[in-house]
């Protein structure tokens, strides 16, 4: 669980500004985690039959080693890819206030 600092970040791999058009995707498990701040667009991330809606100005944590499906509207976001000590099992969504 990233938020409660029970799974520390050990290495930041990169920071990216990403954009793409709407679509649905199946993503295989990755060797890195992602923390994505959605500038515009929405997403529905599904892991193990549980869906996590993500809206504009929300922050999504996708753990390493987790396969997921994603249904995106037109999207723009800032993403940090990083490695953690352990593999968490579930995404986390955070609301961000100005």
Buried (B, 14 or more C-beta within 10 A) or exposed (E): EBEEEEBEBEEEEEEEEEEEEEEEEEEEEBEBBBBBBBBEBBBBBBBEEEEBEBEBEBBBBBBBBBEBEBBBBEBBBBBBBBBBEEEBEEBBBEEEEE
